[in-house]
Amino acid sequence: MVKTWMESRVEGLEKELLDTRSPVSSWKSFKDEVLQRFKPSQESDGSEAPMVLKQEEIVMKYREQFKILSTLMVDALGKLIIGFFSNNLQVRHQGEVRMTRVSNLKQLVDLAHKVEERN
């Protein structure tokens, strides 16, 4: 059977994709890759939302909306600080620290101390 030009292009692309993909080592890595691949392109952590909020009704309503949105900013700031801390650890400590999920800076600092003591 003679292949069409399109069929050979599809086969070539398929082979290229299969040769370059890395094996899935864990459910978490698979899930992270899928979420990263299919996340909305305009995904936001909410940190800019309070900057665009305008009072349109009574001050009490505006205050409630601002309070909700500012909570998102605090969460985003916490993630940013955790990122700064973990990214600037010595390389020999970064791997193990990044593999463990922490929810706040104190947990991250404690974990970094434990990793350092073990090494």
N, C-alpha and C positions, 0 to 999 in steps of 0.2 A: 504494500500500500504506500502511496506517495503522500508525504506530509505536506500540508500547506505551509506557507510562510508563517502564518499566524500560529499554527500549532507548534512549529519549531521555536518560535519566539517565546511562547508560553512555557514550553519545556525548559528552555534555557533559563528563563526567569525563575521557574520553580526550582531548578537545580541550584542556581545561585543563592536563593533564599534558604534552601535546606542546608547548603554547605556553610553558610555564615551564621546560622543560629546557634546559640549556646544551649546546652542541655539544662533542663530545669532541675535545680538541686533541692528545692524545698517548696512547699506550698506557699510560704510567705513570699519567697522571691517571685514565684509565678503570679501571685495575686498583685504584688507591687508592680510588676511589669505590665500586667493587664490594665490596672488602674492608671498607670502612667500613660500607656498607649491610648486609652480611650477617655481620658479626662477632657472636660471642656477646654477649648483653647483659651477662653477668657476667664479661667478659674481664678478666684480671688480668695484671699484669707479674710476679707472683710475690713481690713485696716483702713481703707479709704472711705468707707461708708459714712462715718461721722462727718467727714469733710464735705460731703455733698448733701447732707441732711439740712433741710430748711424748715423753719417754723411756719406752718401753714394754718394751724389751729391755735388753741390756747397753749399757754406756756407749760402747763402741767402735762399735756399730751406730748409736746416737744421734748420735755425733760425725760419722760418715760422712754421715748424712742431713742434719745441720746444715750440714756443709761444702758439700754440693751446693746446698742451699737458699740459703745465704748468698752463693754465687756469683751467684744470680739477683738478690739485693739489690744487689750491687756493680754489675751491669749496669743495673738500674733507676736507681740513684743516678747513674751516668754519663750516662744519657739525660736525667735531670732537670737535671743541671748544664749539659749541652749546650743544653737547652731554655731555661734561664735566660739563658745567655750570648747565644744567638741572638735571643731575644725582646727583649732590652734593647739591642741594637745600634741605631744611628741608622737611621731608616726608609729612608734612601737606600741603606744597605748590606744591609738585611734581605732584600730580594727575591732578589738574586743568591746570597746565602749560603744561603737556604732551598732554592733550586733544586738545590743540590749536596749529595749525600749524603756525610756524613762519619761516621767510626766512633769518633772520640774528640775530646776537647777540644782537643788540640794541633792536629789537622788543621783544626778549626773556627777557631781563633785565627789560624793561618797563612793560611787562606782569607780571613778578614776583613781581614787586613793587605793581601793582594793586591788585594782589591776596593777597598779604600781608596786604594791607590797608583794604581790605574787611573782612579779618579774624581778 
